[in-house]
Structures are given as structure tokens and as C-alpha cells.
Amino acid sequence: METRLQGVIEDILGSETPARDLDVKTSSEWDSLAHLNLILAMEEEFGIEIEPEDFPKLHSNYQGILDFLKQHMD
């Protein structure tokens, strides 16, 4: 799961920075479009539906996104 998530994040951000180092507060590649694209890509990659009220939970850092994904993959 982590390798797949890292690939999704790195594809969306097109960044040389490893996904594990993602922190949306300090990432120059992160914006609202990247946020929405990440949500859509995660839904497609992992076969889940992310409710709009959960979108703010995915506006954090790599570990926060991974934790969210683990909770919703059970």
C-alpha cells in the first residue's frame, strides 16, 4: 500500500521530493488542484470513495494521508 501511495503522490506532484517527505504546508508543488487530483488518483488506485467531508483530512502530510488510507482500506 505504501509503495502505491508514494507512486500516486509523486505522479500528482511531479516532484523530485520523495512522497514520504510530503508536507502540504511547505511543499511548493501543493495547491488545491493537486489536492483534488490526489483524491481522485487515490480513489482510482485503491478502489475507494472519499467523501467530500473527508477532503480536509487529506490536506496534511504523507503520514496523515497514509493513516487515512489505512483506516479506509479495512
Contacts in CASP RR format, 6 or more apart in sequence:
PFRMAT RR
TARGET T0000
AUTHOR 0000-0000-0000
METHOD contacts of the structure
MODEL  1
METRLQGVIEDILGSETPARDLDVKTSSEWDSLAHLNLILAMEEEFGIEI
EPEDFPKLHSNYQGILDFLKQHMD
1 46 0 8 1.000
1 66 0 8 1.000
1 69 0 8 1.000
1 70 0 8 1.000
1 73 0 8 1.000
2 66 0 8 1.000
4 45 0 8 1.000
4 46 0 8 1.000
5 19 0 8 1.000
5 42 0 8 1.000
5 45 0 8 1.000
5 62 0 8 1.000
5 65 0 8 1.000
5 66 0 8 1.000
5 69 0 8 1.000
6 18 0 8 1.000
6 19 0 8 1.000
6 20 0 8 1.000
7 19 0 8 1.000
8 19 0 8 1.000
8 38 0 8 1.000
8 41 0 8 1.000
8 42 0 8 1.000
8 45 0 8 1.000
9 19 0 8 1.000
9 22 0 8 1.000
9 38 0 8 1.000
9 62 0 8 1.000
9 65 0 8 1.000
10 18 0 8 1.000
10 19 0 8 1.000
11 41 0 8 1.000
12 34 0 8 1.000
12 37 0 8 1.000
12 38 0 8 1.000
12 41 0 8 1.000
13 19 0 8 1.000
13 22 0 8 1.000
13 27 0 8 1.000
13 29 0 8 1.000
13 30 0 8 1.000
13 34 0 8 1.000
14 29 0 8 1.000
15 27 0 8 1.000
15 29 0 8 1.000
17 27 0 8 1.000
17 29 0 8 1.000
19 62 0 8 1.000
20 62 0 8 1.000
21 62 0 8 1.000
22 30 0 8 1.000
22 61 0 8 1.000
22 62 0 8 1.000
22 65 0 8 1.000
23 60 0 8 1.000
23 61 0 8 1.000
23 62 0 8 1.000
24 30 0 8 1.000
24 35 0 8 1.000
24 59 0 8 1.000
24 60 0 8 1.000
24 61 0 8 1.000
25 61 0 8 1.000
35 55 0 8 1.000
35 58 0 8 1.000
35 59 0 8 1.000
38 58 0 8 1.000
38 65 0 8 1.000
39 50 0 8 1.000
39 55 0 8 1.000
39 58 0 8 1.000
42 48 0 8 1.000
42 50 0 8 1.000
42 58 0 8 1.000
42 65 0 8 1.000
42 69 0 8 1.000
43 49 0 8 1.000
43 50 0 8 1.000
46 69 0 8 1.000
46 73 0 8 1.000
48 69 0 8 1.000
48 72 0 8 1.000
48 73 0 8 1.000
50 58 0 8 1.000
50 72 0 8 1.000
54 68 0 8 1.000
57 64 0 8 1.000
57 68 0 8 1.000
58 64 0 8 1.000
58 65 0 8 1.000
58 68 0 8 1.000
END
